[in-house]
């Protein structure tokens, strides 16, 4: 099973999860945000704290969910889908904090594009791949 740890609601990623369930694969969402009413209930939605009991493959979608992901011991695989260089928008940015997220040995990075791939490779570690539109079926 694939789980997605998401802080807010991303319609594009929700559509990917819906498409994944239509292929017969199982997935679930961990998010504290309420689902949009037009999103069909094709997969379970849990509060983020339930991720501490998740044993499948888990994908985080931003720095805060990746910080949580780094503390989880049960997922068999962990990925951080890096869609932006969000640390560039922080006022006070501690490099050691960034290293704890982007250089975590238990988490593989997936870059959203070539530019992000190159920055991550130079500053932290090489991502396992590039996926402009995260393909959950390949994880």
N, C-alpha and C positions, 0 to 999 in steps of 0.2 A: 504494500500500500504506500502511496505517496501522500505526504502531508505538506501543506503550505502554511507557513507562519507569516501572517500579514497584519500590519498595524492598521491600515485603513482598507477601504474597499477599492479594488482595481478591477474595473469591468473587463478589461482585456484578459487579465489573468483568470478571472472567474469564468469567462467564456472558454478558456483553455481547459479549465477543470471540468466544465460541462461536457466539452468535446471528448475529454479523456474517459469520462464515465460512459459515454455513448459507444466507446470501443470495448466496453466490458471490464475495463480496469477500474480499480477502486482508488479513491482519493478522499481526503478530508481537508477541512480548513480550520485553522486556529486563528481566531480574530475576536477582539473585543468590540468591534464595530457591528452595528446591526446590518443585516443584509438588506439590500434593496428589495422592495416588494415584488418587482417583476422578475427576479431571479428564481428559477424553478429549484425546488429542493431535491436535487439529484445526488447530493453528497452531504455527509454529516458536517455540521459546523459546531465547533467547540470553543470555549473560552481558552485563551492562551495558556493558562496554567495546566490544562489537561495535556499539553505537549510533554510534560514531565513523565507521562506514562506511555508515550508513543514509541513503538519499536520499529517502524518502517523507515523509509527514506523521507527526510524532512528538508524542505527548502525554505530559507528565510529570504525576505525581500527588501530589507533595509538594515541600517546599522543597529537599531535598537532591537529588532527581532533576532539579529545575528548574535548580539550580546547574550540574549536569552538562549539561543541555540548552542552557544559555546558551553553553557552550563549543563546541558542535557547529556545524560550518559546512555540512555536506552536506544536512540535511533541507530539503525545499522549503517546509514550513510547520511552525511550532512552536507548541504550545499548552500552557498550564499549567491543569489542571483543579483549581481551588481548592475543596476540600471543607470546609476548616476554616481558622480564623485561627490556625494552629499557632504563630506567633511569640509569641502571648500566653502560651504555656506555657514559653517560654525564660526562664532566669534573667537572662542578659546578652544583651540584644538591641540590636544596632547598626543604627541606621536606614539608614546607608549600605549595609550588607549587604542589608537588605530592599529598598532601592531597586534594587540590582543585579539582584534577582530579579523583583520586581513591576513595575518600570518599564523592563525590558529591551525595547528597540525591536524585537528580533527574535522576541519571544514574545508571543502573544496570550493573554489571560486568559479563562477560562470559569468563572463563579461557580456554585456548587452551589445557591444560593438567593438571594432578594432581599436579605437582610441582609448577606451576604458581598459581593454586588454593590455595595451602597451604601458599605460600608467601603472596598472596593478603589477605588471611584470617587473617594471623598473623600481618601484617603491616597496613592494611587499613580496609577492610570489606569483609565479605564472599561473593564470587560470587554466582550468582543464579544457576550456573551450569558449567559443563565442556563439551566442544565440540571441539574435535581435528580438525575437518574439519567443520567449521561453517555451521550448518544446518539452512538455512533461513526459511525453511518451518515450523520449530518448534517455531520460534519467533512470 
